[in-house]
């Protein structure tokens, strides 16, 4: 079992595997050889190469969206799929304007596409946000993915899909994708903010006295 998160030496990043854990993925020849073979694929190589260049040239200065745009330009992507949450429709419009201004064609699909009530999933009123399953539209991430697939996008951006909905979107999307932002309503969509306070203000939230607290819903 690999436990890189618990490795303090980080020998892989220092090109010194003598300092890495005994069961280190870097020491598994079969895995690493398979990975390097995958980079020989033209598209994989292009993505990996331009990703490294994008990181280096904008390190500490470019925002996430600027990095995405520079990366897409360097890869030659033109037709961009954009899957976003209805709760971020204002942000989605601004992102679309920015992308179009910078030379991209944007195909955008909102999470509520399909206009299907939540009752279709068997959801009851008690399990809805506003208490009316027949009047609340279910999120349709599979529909988002299929719509972008049908649009033959070169590259795709995902923004703000809920936990689980993002899982289905990624499962059914055929083309390459990156994430602009993830959903976290409590922190203004900055989910790492509470992690920085995990041993302070948020300690009781992440480490509740009852270890089974979150299993109970």
C-alpha positions as CSV (number, residue, x, y, z in Angstrom):
1,X,0.0,0.0,0.0
2,X,1.4,3.4,-1.0
3,X,1.4,6.1,1.7
4,X,3.1,9.1,0.0
5,X,1.2,11.6,2.1
6,X,3.0,10.3,5.2
7,X,6.5,10.4,3.6
8,X,8.5,13.3,5.1
9,X,11.7,12.7,3.1
10,X,10.1,13.2,-0.4
11,X,13.0,11.4,-2.0
12,X,11.2,11.3,-5.4
13,X,11.2,15.1,-5.6
14,X,14.9,15.2,-4.7
15,X,16.0,12.4,-7.1
16,X,17.2,10.4,-4.1
17,X,15.1,7.3,-3.7
18,X,17.3,6.1,-0.8
19,X,15.3,8.6,1.3
20,X,11.9,7.4,0.2
21,X,9.7,4.9,1.9
22,X,10.3,1.2,1.4
23,X,7.0,0.8,-0.4
24,X,7.3,3.8,-2.7
25,X,5.6,3.9,-6.1
26,X,8.8,5.3,-7.5
27,X,10.5,2.0,-6.7
28,X,7.9,-0.1,-8.6
29,X,9.5,-0.6,-11.9
30,X,6.4,-2.0,-13.6
31,X,4.3,0.9,-12.7
32,X,6.9,3.5,-13.7
33,X,7.7,1.8,-17.0
34,X,4.0,1.7,-17.9
35,X,3.7,5.4,-17.0
36,X,6.6,6.4,-19.2
37,X,5.2,4.3,-22.1
38,X,1.9,6.2,-21.8
39,X,3.8,9.5,-22.2
40,X,5.0,8.2,-25.6
41,X,1.4,8.7,-26.8
42,X,1.3,11.9,-28.9
43,X,-1.6,13.5,-27.0
44,X,-0.3,12.5,-23.6
45,X,3.2,13.9,-24.4
46,X,1.7,17.2,-25.6
47,X,-0.4,17.6,-22.5
48,X,2.5,16.7,-20.1
49,X,5.0,18.9,-22.0
50,X,2.8,22.0,-22.2
51,X,1.7,21.5,-18.6
52,X,5.2,21.6,-17.3
53,X,6.0,24.7,-19.5
54,X,2.8,26.5,-18.3
55,X,3.7,25.8,-14.7
56,X,7.3,27.1,-15.1
57,X,6.5,30.2,-17.1
58,X,3.7,31.5,-14.8
59,X,4.9,30.1,-11.5
60,X,3.6,32.2,-8.7
61,X,2.2,34.9,-11.0
62,X,-0.6,33.4,-13.2
63,X,-4.0,32.7,-11.8
64,X,-5.6,29.3,-12.4
65,X,-7.7,30.6,-15.3
66,X,-4.7,32.3,-16.9
67,X,-2.8,29.1,-16.6
68,X,-5.6,27.2,-18.2
69,X,-5.8,29.6,-21.1
70,X,-2.0,29.5,-21.7
71,X,-2.1,25.8,-21.5
72,X,-5.0,25.4,-24.0
73,X,-3.3,27.8,-26.5
74,X,0.0,25.9,-26.3
75,X,-1.8,22.6,-26.9
76,X,-3.7,24.1,-29.9
77,X,-7.1,23.6,-28.3
78,X,-9.8,25.9,-29.9
79,X,-13.3,24.4,-29.1
80,X,-13.7,24.4,-25.4
81,X,-16.4,22.5,-23.5
82,X,-17.5,24.2,-20.3
83,X,-19.6,22.3,-17.7
84,X,-20.7,24.5,-14.8
85,X,-23.1,24.6,-11.8
86,X,-26.3,26.7,-12.1
87,X,-25.4,28.2,-8.7
88,X,-22.4,29.8,-10.4
89,X,-24.1,31.0,-13.5
90,X,-22.9,34.6,-13.1
91,X,-19.3,33.4,-12.7
92,X,-19.8,31.1,-15.7
93,X,-20.9,34.0,-17.9
94,X,-17.8,36.0,-16.9
95,X,-15.5,33.0,-17.5
96,X,-17.1,32.5,-21.0
97,X,-16.6,36.1,-21.9
98,X,-12.9,35.9,-20.8
99,X,-12.4,32.7,-22.8
100,X,-14.0,34.1,-25.9
101,X,-12.1,37.3,-25.7
102,X,-8.9,35.3,-25.6
103,X,-9.7,33.4,-28.8
104,X,-11.6,30.3,-27.7
105,X,-14.9,29.0,-28.9
106,X,-16.9,28.0,-25.8
107,X,-19.6,25.2,-25.7
108,X,-21.2,25.6,-22.3
109,X,-23.7,23.2,-20.6
110,X,-25.3,23.9,-17.3
111,X,-26.0,21.2,-14.6
112,X,-29.8,21.5,-14.8
113,X,-29.9,20.5,-18.5
114,X,-32.7,18.1,-19.2
115,X,-35.2,19.9,-16.9
116,X,-35.9,16.6,-15.1
117,X,-37.6,16.8,-11.6
118,X,-35.8,15.2,-8.7
119,X,-38.7,12.8,-8.3
120,X,-37.4,10.9,-11.3
121,X,-34.5,9.7,-9.1
122,X,-37.0,8.7,-6.4
123,X,-36.0,11.6,-4.2
124,X,-38.6,12.7,-1.6
125,X,-39.4,16.2,-0.4
126,X,-37.4,15.7,2.8
127,X,-34.2,15.1,0.9
128,X,-34.4,18.3,-1.2
129,X,-33.0,21.8,-0.7
130,X,-36.4,23.6,-0.7
131,X,-38.7,20.8,0.2
132,X,-40.4,20.2,-3.2
133,X,-39.0,17.3,-5.1
134,X,-41.5,17.7,-8.0
135,X,-40.4,21.3,-8.5
136,X,-36.7,21.0,-8.0
137,X,-34.7,20.0,-11.1
138,X,-32.1,17.3,-10.7
139,X,-28.5,17.9,-11.7
140,X,-27.6,16.1,-14.8
141,X,-23.8,15.7,-15.1
142,X,-24.2,12.7,-17.4
143,X,-26.1,15.0,-19.8
144,X,-23.4,17.6,-19.5
145,X,-20.8,15.1,-20.5
146,X,-22.8,13.6,-23.4
147,X,-23.6,17.1,-24.7
148,X,-19.9,18.0,-24.7
149,X,-19.0,14.7,-26.3
150,X,-21.6,15.3,-29.0
151,X,-20.1,18.8,-29.6
152,X,-16.6,17.3,-30.3
153,X,-14.8,19.7,-28.0
154,X,-11.0,19.8,-28.1
155,X,-10.7,20.3,-24.3
156,X,-13.1,20.8,-21.4
157,X,-13.3,22.8,-18.2
158,X,-15.4,21.8,-15.2
159,X,-16.5,24.4,-12.7
160,X,-18.5,24.0,-9.4
161,X,-20.2,20.7,-9.9
162,X,-21.4,19.1,-6.6
163,X,-19.6,16.2,-5.0
164,X,-20.8,13.1,-6.8
165,X,-22.1,15.0,-9.8
166,X,-18.5,15.8,-10.7
167,X,-17.8,12.0,-10.4
168,X,-20.5,11.2,-13.0
169,X,-19.4,14.0,-15.3
170,X,-15.8,12.8,-15.3
171,X,-16.9,9.2,-15.7
172,X,-18.9,9.9,-19.0
173,X,-16.7,12.7,-20.5
174,X,-14.6,11.4,-23.4
175,X,-12.2,14.3,-23.9
176,X,-9.4,15.8,-21.8
177,X,-10.6,18.0,-18.9
178,X,-9.3,20.3,-16.2
179,X,-11.0,21.8,-13.1
180,X,-11.3,25.6,-12.7
181,X,-13.0,25.5,-9.3
182,X,-14.8,23.0,-7.1
183,X,-18.0,23.4,-5.0
184,X,-17.7,24.5,-1.4
185,X,-20.6,26.8,-0.5
186,X,-19.4,27.4,3.1
187,X,-15.9,28.8,2.1
188,X,-16.7,30.7,-1.1
189,X,-15.5,27.7,-3.1
190,X,-12.1,27.6,-1.4
191,X,-12.1,24.0,0.1
192,X,-8.5,24.2,1.3
193,X,-9.2,27.1,3.6
194,X,-10.6,24.9,6.4
195,X,-7.7,22.4,5.9
196,X,-5.3,25.2,7.0
197,X,-7.3,25.4,10.2
198,X,-7.6,21.7,10.7
199,X,-5.6,21.8,14.0
200,X,-7.3,25.0,15.1
201,X,-10.8,26.4,14.5
202,X,-11.9,23.4,12.4
203,X,-10.4,20.7,14.6
204,X,-13.7,19.7,16.1
205,X,-15.3,19.5,12.7
206,X,-12.6,17.3,11.1
207,X,-11.9,15.3,14.2
208,X,-15.3,15.0,16.0
209,X,-15.5,13.2,19.4
210,X,-17.6,10.6,17.7
211,X,-15.6,9.0,14.9
212,X,-18.8,7.8,13.3
213,X,-20.4,11.2,13.3
214,X,-20.4,11.7,9.5
215,X,-21.5,8.2,8.8
216,X,-24.9,9.1,10.3
217,X,-25.5,11.8,7.7
